[in-house]
Amino acid sequence: NDGRRIEVALKAKAFQISPGEKIVYAIYQDISQKKEYERKLVEAKEKAEQADRLKSAFLTNMSHEIRTPMNAILGFSQLMASTEIPAESKKEYTRIILESGENLLRLIDDILDLAKIESGQMEIRKEPVDVEELMTSLQATFLELIEKKLHKDLEIKLTIPRSASSLTLYT
């Protein structure tokens, strides 16, 4: 024995040899590998159950995400079909329908990309990203959204500490 502990299955039988004299016959079998296999099976089962819970949560979330633009598309389409509406309202409803359709299409594309990633059909490459450039781009995007859609005086302030000005992430 090399000093390590092992799990064993033990079978023992006592025999009467003569009055007052007994012996025990025992056989043991190393079941360490079997126990390790059982532990791995339990672990795999737990991972599968967790994956199933995550998948259910994902589907619930995606259902909500898909319904949001679909409700806008259907609702504004019904408004346009059922009433006499001013031209300005019609333009706004049409814009909302088109925008919701584009959002829905992007969401479906994202779901398809996720499926490709999971099935190994899409290669993921880590590439360097300049954090300052990314944040500046995001700021510009949100400022444009505020101007086009919200028509409000909102300010997005971007402050990048000097220590982070040359920060690069691999993502």
C-alpha positions as CSV (number, residue, x, y, z in Angstrom):
1,N,0.0,0.0,0.0
2,D,1.3,3.4,-0.9
3,G,-0.4,5.1,2.1
4,R,-3.4,6.5,0.2
5,R,-7.0,5.8,1.3
6,I,-9.2,3.7,-0.9
7,E,-12.9,2.9,-0.8
8,V,-13.6,-0.8,-0.6
9,A,-16.6,-3.1,-0.7
10,L,-16.3,-5.8,2.0
11,K,-17.9,-9.2,2.2
12,A,-17.3,-11.3,5.3
13,K,-18.6,-14.6,6.6
14,A,-18.0,-16.2,9.9
15,F,-17.4,-19.9,10.1
16,Q,-17.5,-22.2,13.1
17,I,-14.4,-24.4,12.9
18,S,-14.9,-26.3,16.2
19,P,-16.8,-25.6,19.4
20,G,-15.4,-22.3,20.7
21,E,-13.3,-21.6,17.6
22,K,-14.5,-19.3,14.8
23,I,-12.9,-17.8,11.8
24,V,-14.0,-14.9,9.6
25,Y,-13.4,-15.2,5.9
26,A,-13.4,-11.7,4.2
27,I,-13.1,-10.5,0.7
28,Y,-12.6,-6.8,-0.2
29,Q,-12.7,-5.1,-3.5
30,D,-11.3,-1.7,-4.4
31,I,-14.3,0.4,-5.5
32,S,-12.5,3.8,-5.6
33,Q,-12.9,4.2,-9.4
34,K,-16.6,3.2,-9.1
35,K,-17.2,5.8,-6.4
36,E,-15.3,8.5,-8.4
37,Y,-17.4,7.7,-11.4
38,E,-20.6,8.0,-9.3
39,R,-19.4,11.4,-8.0
40,K,-18.8,12.5,-11.6
41,L,-22.2,11.4,-12.6
42,V,-23.8,13.3,-9.8
43,E,-21.8,16.4,-10.7
44,A,-22.8,16.0,-14.4
45,K,-26.4,15.7,-13.4
46,E,-26.2,18.8,-11.3
47,K,-24.6,20.7,-14.1
48,A,-27.3,19.5,-16.5
49,E,-30.0,20.6,-14.1
50,Q,-28.4,24.0,-13.8
51,A,-28.1,24.3,-17.5
52,D,-31.8,23.4,-17.8
53,R,-32.7,26.1,-15.3
54,L,-30.6,28.7,-17.1
55,K,-32.1,27.7,-20.4
56,S,-35.6,28.1,-19.0
57,A,-34.7,31.5,-17.6
58,F,-33.2,32.5,-21.0
59,L,-36.3,31.4,-22.8
60,T,-38.5,33.3,-20.4
61,N,-36.4,36.4,-20.9
62,M,-36.3,36.1,-24.6
63,S,-40.1,35.6,-24.7
64,H,-40.4,38.9,-22.9
65,E,-37.8,40.6,-25.1
66,I,-39.6,39.4,-28.3
67,R,-43.0,40.4,-27.1
68,T,-42.1,44.0,-26.4
69,P,-41.4,45.0,-30.1
70,M,-44.1,42.6,-31.3
71,N,-46.7,44.4,-29.1
72,A,-45.6,47.8,-30.5
73,I,-45.8,46.5,-34.1
74,L,-49.2,45.0,-33.6
75,G,-50.6,47.8,-31.5
76,F,-49.6,50.6,-33.8
77,S,-50.6,48.6,-36.9
78,Q,-54.1,48.2,-35.4
79,L,-54.2,51.9,-34.7
80,M,-53.3,52.7,-38.3
81,A,-55.8,50.2,-39.7
82,S,-58.8,51.1,-37.5
83,T,-59.0,54.9,-37.3
84,E,-58.7,58.0,-39.4
85,I,-55.5,59.4,-38.1
86,P,-53.6,62.7,-38.9
87,A,-50.7,62.4,-41.3
88,E,-48.2,63.4,-38.5
89,S,-49.5,60.6,-36.2
90,K,-49.4,58.2,-39.1
91,K,-45.7,59.1,-39.7
92,E,-44.9,58.6,-36.0
93,Y,-46.7,55.3,-35.9
94,T,-45.0,54.1,-39.0
95,R,-41.6,55.1,-37.5
96,I,-42.4,53.1,-34.3
97,I,-43.5,50.1,-36.3
98,L,-40.3,50.1,-38.4
99,E,-38.1,50.7,-35.4
100,S,-39.8,47.9,-33.4
101,G,-39.4,45.6,-36.4
102,E,-35.6,46.4,-36.6
103,N,-35.3,45.8,-32.9
104,L,-37.0,42.4,-33.3
105,L,-34.8,41.5,-36.2
106,R,-31.7,42.4,-34.2
107,L,-32.9,40.3,-31.2
108,I,-33.5,37.3,-33.5
109,D,-30.1,37.7,-35.0
110,D,-28.5,37.8,-31.5
111,I,-30.4,34.6,-30.6
112,L,-29.2,32.9,-33.7
113,D,-25.6,34.0,-33.0
114,L,-25.9,32.6,-29.5
115,A,-27.1,29.3,-30.9
116,K,-24.1,29.3,-33.4
117,I,-21.7,30.0,-30.5
118,E,-23.1,27.2,-28.4
119,S,-23.0,24.7,-31.3
120,G,-19.4,25.6,-32.2
121,Q,-20.4,27.0,-35.6
122,M,-19.1,30.4,-34.7
123,E,-15.5,31.0,-33.7
124,I,-14.9,33.4,-30.8
125,R,-11.7,35.4,-31.0
126,K,-10.3,37.5,-28.2
127,E,-9.1,40.8,-29.6
128,P,-7.8,43.9,-27.9
129,V,-10.3,46.7,-27.2
130,D,-9.2,50.2,-26.3
131,V,-11.5,51.1,-23.3
132,E,-11.3,54.9,-23.8
133,E,-12.2,54.5,-27.5
134,L,-15.1,52.2,-26.6
135,M,-16.5,54.5,-23.9
136,T,-16.2,57.5,-26.3
137,S,-18.1,55.6,-29.0
138,L,-20.8,54.6,-26.5
139,Q,-21.2,58.1,-25.3
140,A,-21.6,59.3,-28.9
141,T,-24.2,56.6,-29.6
142,F,-26.2,57.5,-26.6
143,L,-26.0,61.2,-27.3
144,E,-27.4,60.5,-30.8
145,L,-30.2,58.4,-29.4
146,I,-31.1,61.2,-26.9
147,E,-31.2,63.7,-29.7
148,K,-33.2,61.6,-32.2
149,K,-35.7,59.8,-29.9
150,L,-36.0,61.5,-26.5
151,H,-35.8,65.1,-27.6
152,K,-34.7,66.0,-24.1
153,D,-31.9,67.9,-22.6
154,L,-29.9,65.1,-21.1
155,E,-26.2,65.2,-20.6
156,I,-23.9,62.2,-20.7
157,K,-20.7,63.0,-19.0
158,L,-17.7,60.7,-19.7
159,T,-14.7,60.9,-17.3
160,I,-11.8,58.6,-17.9
161,P,-9.1,58.7,-15.2
162,R,-5.6,59.1,-16.5
163,S,-4.7,55.7,-15.1
164,A,-7.2,54.1,-17.4
165,S,-6.5,56.2,-20.5
166,S,-4.3,53.5,-22.0
167,L,-6.3,50.5,-20.7
168,T,-6.8,47.7,-23.2
169,L,-9.1,44.7,-22.6
170,Y,-8.9,41.4,-24.4
171,T,-12.5,40.5,-25.1
